[in-house]
């Protein structure tokens, strides 16, 4: 009789399952979803140098990059940006454009922007243009605001004195007789 495994003689060989479009119709396939771009990784500066925790360094550090101090440094620092971590300590002067202190500094600081976090311990004079000191920060020394360079556009034009207002004329005094 009938066998399910054998196709019928009158039936086409390319059977399709119900609900699926026949193969001979030219229906475009659904577009595949565009590949998702990789999530952007935070840009890391190639000029960042780190003194890791547990490292003790003696000597001066200077350059045009950024410095992260998590260890101990005896010497002076002259770089663009310095971050002293909670476990970091510097015994010497620090010169930078931007300075973030979470650890210890024993020495003078000269920077455009200084931020002393609650965990910071600073012993020395600070010369800066802008300073921010969080509650709980410890600071012993003098703080002097450096003179900011003023751009020519920020200089106000000299204010001219307004012309005097015309005064009403007084009636001429009558001659005494």
trRosetta pair geometry for C-beta under 8 A, 3 or more apart (Angstrom, degrees):
i j d omega theta_ij theta_ji phi_ij phi_ji
3 6 4.5 60 81 13 109 106
7 11 5.7 -129 176 74 98 112
7 13 6.2 76 137 -112 178 65
7 15 7.7 -162 -119 -30 117 122
8 11 4.0 77 63 3 103 113
11 15 7.3 17 154 -75 119 104
12 15 7.2 157 88 -63 79 60
14 23 5.6 -73 153 30 136 140
16 20 4.9 -129 169 82 112 111
16 21 7.6 -68 166 95 161 26
16 22 5.6 -161 8 -111 152 53
16 23 6.3 179 -69 -26 125 87
17 20 5.0 67 65 7 82 122
21 25 5.2 -85 164 57 114 134
21 27 5.3 15 111 16 169 147
22 25 5.3 99 70 -6 83 100
38 41 7.8 -15 133 -28 112 90
41 44 7.9 -39 135 -15 105 95
44 48 6.8 -81 173 18 87 136
45 48 4.6 107 79 -31 103 99
45 65 7.3 148 144 -161 124 95
45 66 5.7 63 94 21 154 133
47 63 7.9 -170 -175 136 105 122
47 64 7.0 -62 -163 99 144 74
47 65 3.1 -151 164 -126 102 107
47 66 5.7 102 105 13 89 80
48 65 6.6 -155 -70 166 24 115
48 66 4.6 -24 -103 76 69 110
48 67 7.6 166 -156 -84 57 21
48 68 6.4 26 -176 -11 102 108
49 61 7.9 -156 92 -167 143 133
49 63 7.6 71 1 55 139 152
49 65 6.1 92 -8 100 98 135
49 66 7.1 168 22 87 66 55
49 67 5.3 -19 67 -110 93 69
49 68 7.2 -170 92 26 44 72
50 67 7.7 155 -88 -163 33 52
50 68 4.4 -14 -110 67 80 107
50 69 7.9 -177 -154 -78 52 26
50 70 6.7 8 -174 9 96 108
51 55 5.2 -137 -179 82 80 128
51 57 5.7 -91 -135 -4 134 138
51 67 7.4 20 -7 -176 97 97
51 68 7.2 -164 28 95 63 59
51 69 4.9 8 49 -126 115 63
51 70 6.3 -174 90 39 67 63
51 71 4.3 -103 141 35 97 108
51 72 8.0 -127 142 40 131 27
51 73 6.1 79 92 -61 176 110
51 88 7.3 104 80 -126 106 112
52 55 5.0 89 63 -10 72 121
52 70 5.7 -19 -155 68 29 117
52 71 5.8 45 84 -43 37 113
53 70 4.4 -62 -57 136 73 110
53 71 5.7 172 -118 -77 20 69
53 85 7.6 -78 -70 86 95 142
53 87 5.1 23 -117 101 111 144
53 88 7.8 -102 -93 -69 72 71
54 71 6.1 -64 53 -111 31 103
55 70 7.9 71 33 79 99 79
55 71 3.6 -66 61 -96 76 167
55 72 7.2 -166 95 34 51 66
56 71 6.3 -137 -68 164 35 116
56 72 4.7 -9 -114 68 73 110
56 73 8.0 179 -159 -76 46 34
56 74 7.9 18 -178 -2 87 98
57 61 7.9 37 131 -50 140 119
57 71 6.5 90 -4 100 98 128
57 72 7.0 169 25 91 66 58
57 73 4.9 -12 69 -110 101 73
57 74 7.3 -172 96 29 54 64
57 75 7.1 -71 121 19 89 125
58 73 7.8 160 -87 -160 32 50
58 74 4.7 -10 -114 65 77 104
58 75 6.0 128 -169 -39 42 113
59 74 7.9 65 0 83 35 70
59 75 4.7 -7 93 -83 20 162
60 75 4.6 -144 -74 174 44 115
60 76 4.6 -1 -124 56 98 85
60 77 7.5 -170 -161 -73 64 32
60 78 7.5 13 176 9 104 98
60 92 7.6 -155 -103 169 73 157
61 67 6.4 101 130 -108 142 154
61 73 7.2 -49 -6 -155 126 141
61 75 6.6 105 -8 106 77 123
61 76 7.5 -157 35 97 60 51
61 77 5.1 -3 65 -116 100 71
61 78 7.3 -180 98 34 57 59
61 79 6.7 -24 126 -38 99 114
62 76 7.9 13 -60 107 94 94
62 77 7.5 162 -79 -166 55 38
62 78 4.0 4 -116 66 92 102
62 79 6.6 -175 -148 -63 36 69
63 67 7.8 121 53 -54 112 108
63 78 7.6 133 17 95 42 73
63 79 5.2 6 62 -109 76 94
63 80 8.0 -68 104 -6 69 84
64 79 7.2 172 -112 -149 5 70
64 80 5.8 41 -175 -33 48 115
65 79 6.0 -39 71 -158 54 118
65 80 6.4 -130 124 25 8 109
65 81 7.9 -71 145 41 44 84
66 79 6.6 134 -117 147 20 129
66 80 6.3 -58 -75 70 62 97
66 81 4.3 -16 -117 69 91 103
66 82 7.5 -177 -161 -76 62 33
66 83 7.5 21 176 1 103 97
67 77 6.4 -136 67 -156 160 126
67 79 4.9 117 -10 44 114 162
67 81 7.2 175 27 93 63 57
67 82 5.0 -9 66 -114 100 74
67 83 7.3 -174 95 31 55 63
68 83 5.0 -11 -114 67 71 104
68 85 6.6 46 179 -36 89 106
68 88 7.9 -140 163 -68 60 154
69 73 5.7 -70 -141 -8 131 128
69 77 7.8 -85 -49 -83 138 152
69 82 6.9 8 -4 -170 110 95
69 83 7.1 -178 25 91 69 52
69 84 4.8 -17 65 -115 110 68
69 85 6.5 -155 89 13 52 81
69 88 4.0 118 118 -163 83 140
69 89 7.7 -127 142 41 121 22
69 90 6.1 34 135 -60 168 103
69 103 7.2 -113 101 43 99 143
70 85 4.1 6 -101 39 76 142
70 87 5.5 35 -173 72 75 100
70 88 4.8 -86 -115 -66 20 101
70 103 7.9 159 -127 -46 40 149
71 87 7.6 0 -87 118 28 98
71 88 6.3 16 38 -117 24 77
72 88 7.4 -179 -76 -154 40 52
72 89 5.1 -1 -119 60 75 99
72 91 7.9 14 -176 -1 87 102
73 77 7.2 51 128 -57 152 111
73 88 7.7 9 3 -172 100 94
73 89 7.1 -173 32 95 66 56
73 90 4.9 -9 68 -114 107 71
73 91 7.0 -173 97 28 57 66
73 92 7.0 -80 124 26 94 119
74 91 4.7 -13 -114 65 70 110
74 92 6.4 117 -172 -34 40 113
75 91 7.8 58 1 77 35 70
75 92 4.8 -41 112 -34 15 167
76 92 4.5 -129 -72 158 49 124
76 93 4.8 3 -124 57 99 83
76 94 7.4 -168 -159 -75 62 36
76 95 7.4 21 175 4 103 98
76 107 7.8 -145 -102 157 71 156
77 82 5.8 81 138 -99 145 145
77 90 6.5 -49 -13 -146 127 143
77 92 6.9 122 -9 96 75 114
77 93 7.4 -148 36 101 65 53
77 94 4.7 4 58 -122 110 71
77 95 6.8 -173 97 35 63 61
77 96 7.0 -9 120 -51 107 105
78 95 4.5 4 -110 66 76 112
78 96 7.5 -174 -145 -69 34 61
79 82 5.9 118 64 -63 109 90
79 95 8.0 130 22 87 41 70
79 96 5.8 -1 74 -107 64 97
80 96 6.4 60 141 -155 15 82
80 97 5.1 -11 -167 17 63 115
80 98 7.2 17 147 27 67 87
81 96 6.0 102 -112 -175 20 123
81 97 6.3 -43 -71 61 66 92
81 98 4.5 -4 -117 64 88 103
81 99 7.6 -171 -155 -75 51 40
82 94 6.0 -120 64 -166 167 120
82 96 4.5 -128 2 -66 105 160
82 98 7.4 178 30 94 58 60
82 99 5.0 0 63 -117 99 76
82 100 7.2 -165 100 34 57 64
82 111 8.0 -109 35 -99 109 136
83 99 7.9 169 -82 -160 38 44
83 100 4.5 -2 -117 63 77 110
83 102 7.5 17 180 5 82 105
84 88 4.4 -146 -170 95 73 127
84 89 7.5 81 -171 -89 121 19
84 90 6.0 -93 -109 -12 135 113
84 99 7.8 12 -3 -173 100 87
84 100 7.0 -169 27 96 64 62
84 101 4.9 7 51 -126 116 63
84 102 6.1 -169 95 39 68 65
84 103 4.4 -111 144 42 99 103
84 104 7.4 -123 154 49 136 34
84 105 6.4 175 4 -58 174 98
84 120 7.7 87 83 -119 115 98
85 88 4.3 100 50 -10 73 113
85 102 5.6 -24 -160 67 27 120
85 103 5.6 40 87 -35 41 120
86 102 4.6 -58 -68 135 62 112
86 103 5.4 142 -157 -76 13 80
86 119 5.1 -16 -122 128 97 152
87 103 6.2 -48 64 -103 15 126
88 102 7.4 74 39 70 102 85
88 103 3.9 -173 66 12 69 164
88 104 7.3 -159 105 36 54 67
89 103 5.5 -120 -69 148 54 122
89 104 4.0 1 -118 64 90 108
89 105 7.5 -174 -156 -74 56 35
89 106 7.5 17 -177 1 98 98
90 94 6.1 63 121 -64 156 116
90 103 7.8 108 -3 94 80 114
90 104 7.1 -175 29 100 57 66
90 105 5.0 -2 61 -117 101 73
90 106 7.2 -172 95 32 57 63
90 107 6.7 -85 123 31 93 121
91 106 4.8 -6 -116 64 70 109
91 107 6.3 119 -172 -31 36 117
92 106 7.9 49 -6 81 33 71
92 107 4.8 -9 121 -56 11 172
93 107 4.8 -126 -70 153 44 120
93 108 4.6 -7 -117 62 97 86
93 109 7.2 -177 -160 -77 66 33
93 110 7.2 16 178 6 109 97
93 124 7.9 -167 -105 173 65 153
94 99 6.1 98 134 -118 130 139
94 105 6.2 -58 -8 -143 136 133
94 107 6.7 119 -11 91 79 111
94 108 7.5 -161 31 99 63 50
94 109 4.9 -7 63 -116 100 75
94 110 7.4 -180 92 33 55 59
94 111 7.1 -13 118 -49 96 113
95 110 4.8 -4 -111 68 77 102
95 111 7.1 172 -156 -72 36 68
96 99 4.8 125 65 -64 129 91
96 110 7.9 141 24 88 49 60
96 111 4.8 -1 69 -110 75 107
96 112 7.9 -99 112 19 59 77
97 111 6.6 79 157 -158 7 81
97 112 4.9 -6 -161 21 60 119
97 113 7.0 22 147 24 61 89
98 111 6.7 107 -109 -175 9 120
98 112 6.7 -37 -66 63 54 96
98 113 4.8 -4 -116 64 71 109
99 109 6.4 -155 92 -163 173 121
99 111 4.3 -98 -4 -91 118 170
99 113 6.9 177 29 94 65 61
99 114 4.9 -7 66 -114 108 70
99 115 7.1 -178 95 29 60 65
100 115 5.0 -8 -115 64 68 108
100 117 7.1 37 -178 -28 84 111
101 105 5.8 -66 -129 -14 135 122
101 114 7.3 4 -1 -170 111 87
101 115 7.0 179 25 89 70 57
101 116 5.2 -15 65 -113 112 63
101 117 6.5 -161 89 17 56 82
101 120 4.2 74 120 -125 99 133
101 122 6.1 44 140 -66 163 115
101 137 8.0 88 93 -143 107 122
102 117 4.6 -4 -101 49 72 137
102 119 5.0 26 -174 73 74 112
102 120 5.8 -96 -128 -70 16 82
103 119 7.2 -9 -79 122 35 103
103 120 6.7 9 50 -118 18 64
103 121 7.3 -49 156 34 40 88
104 120 7.5 154 -85 -163 35 58
104 121 4.5 -19 -106 71 80 104
104 122 7.5 173 -155 -79 46 43
104 123 7.9 0 -168 9 89 95
105 109 6.4 46 142 -64 152 116
105 120 7.6 -6 9 -169 97 102
105 121 7.6 169 27 90 57 58
105 122 4.8 4 59 -120 101 79
105 123 7.2 -172 96 35 60 59
105 124 6.5 -87 125 30 95 124
106 123 4.9 2 -118 63 72 107
106 124 6.3 129 -169 -35 32 116
107 123 7.9 52 -10 86 33 73
107 124 4.8 8 103 -87 13 163
108 124 4.9 -137 -75 168 37 121
108 125 5.0 -8 -121 60 89 86
108 126 7.6 175 -163 -80 60 35
108 127 7.5 15 179 4 104 97
109 114 6.3 85 141 -109 137 138
109 122 7.1 -29 -20 -158 138 130
109 124 6.3 118 -11 100 83 115
109 125 7.2 -156 33 99 69 48
109 126 4.5 -7 66 -115 111 75
109 127 7.0 -177 95 31 61 60
109 128 7.2 -2 118 -56 103 103
110 126 8.0 171 -78 -160 36 47
110 127 4.7 -2 -113 65 76 106
110 128 7.5 -176 -152 -71 36 58
110 146 7.7 79 -155 -60 84 139
111 114 5.0 119 73 -65 126 90
111 126 7.8 -39 31 -162 94 90
111 127 7.8 137 24 85 49 62
111 128 5.3 -4 72 -109 74 93
111 129 7.9 -104 115 17 55 80
112 128 6.8 87 176 -157 10 72
112 129 4.7 -10 -158 24 62 121
112 130 6.8 21 150 25 63 89
112 146 7.8 -83 -110 57 51 135
113 128 7.0 88 -113 -165 12 113
113 129 6.8 -41 -64 63 54 94
113 130 4.8 -8 -113 67 72 108
113 131 7.8 170 -159 -82 46 37
113 132 8.0 8 -174 3 86 101
114 126 6.0 -82 24 -166 179 129
114 128 4.6 -83 0 -104 117 152
114 130 7.1 177 28 94 64 59
114 131 4.7 -8 66 -115 103 78
114 132 7.1 -175 97 30 58 64
115 131 7.7 169 -81 -161 37 49
115 132 4.6 -5 -116 64 76 108
115 134 7.8 45 178 -25 83 97
116 120 4.4 -125 -164 64 81 153
116 122 6.1 -84 -117 -9 128 134
116 131 7.5 12 -1 -174 100 94
116 132 7.0 -171 30 95 64 58
116 133 4.6 4 58 -118 114 71
116 134 6.4 -143 102 20 67 77
116 137 4.1 97 135 -161 109 155
116 139 6.2 -12 -154 -64 172 120
117 120 5.1 117 55 -25 64 103
117 134 5.2 14 -150 20 37 138
117 137 6.3 145 92 -85 24 110
118 134 4.5 -78 -55 113 70 126
118 135 6.3 0 -105 82 101 54
118 136 3.5 28 -155 76 91 125
118 137 5.7 -103 -115 -54 26 69
119 136 7.3 3 -55 124 37 116
119 137 7.7 -13 41 -100 22 68
120 134 7.8 114 17 43 108 103
120 137 4.7 7 57 -138 99 98
120 138 6.8 -155 102 41 63 66
120 139 7.6 22 110 -65 109 85
121 137 7.9 -159 -70 -167 36 63
121 138 4.7 6 -118 65 66 116
122 126 7.1 29 150 -57 144 119
122 137 7.5 10 9 170 104 104
122 138 6.9 169 28 96 60 64
122 139 4.8 2 64 -114 105 75
122 140 7.2 -177 98 31 61 60
122 141 6.9 -78 128 15 93 126
123 140 4.9 0 -118 62 72 105
123 141 6.4 134 -170 -42 36 111
124 140 7.9 59 -7 84 32 71
124 141 4.8 5 105 -86 16 156
125 141 4.6 -149 -75 171 42 120
125 142 4.6 -4 -121 56 96 85
125 143 7.4 -175 -160 -76 63 33
125 144 7.0 14 179 3 107 104
126 131 6.7 87 134 -103 139 138
126 139 7.6 -34 -13 -159 133 126
126 141 6.4 111 -9 98 79 126
126 142 7.4 -158 34 96 63 49
126 143 4.8 -4 64 -116 103 74
126 144 7.2 176 92 29 55 63
127 144 4.8 -16 -108 71 75 101
127 145 7.9 139 -157 -123 58 7
127 146 5.3 76 166 -58 91 102
128 131 4.9 104 85 -61 148 96
128 143 7.4 -32 27 -163 105 88
128 144 7.7 134 24 79 59 54
128 145 6.6 -46 78 -120 63 52
128 146 6.1 -142 107 3 10 101
129 145 6.8 70 -130 -164 30 79
129 146 5.2 -57 -68 60 68 99
129 148 5.3 91 -141 -87 117 91
131 143 6.5 -49 -13 -163 173 129
131 145 7.8 -117 -4 -95 111 83
133 137 5.0 -128 -168 58 85 142
133 139 6.5 -65 -130 -15 135 143
134 137 5.1 107 62 -29 72 111
139 143 7.6 28 153 -58 139 117
150 154 5.1 -123 -173 81 89 120
150 155 5.9 100 134 -65 123 85
151 154 4.8 88 61 3 81 105
151 155 7.7 -141 96 -16 45 81
152 155 5.7 -45 -154 17 41 114
156 159 7.4 0 137 -44 118 88
164 167 7.9 -20 146 -33 112 91
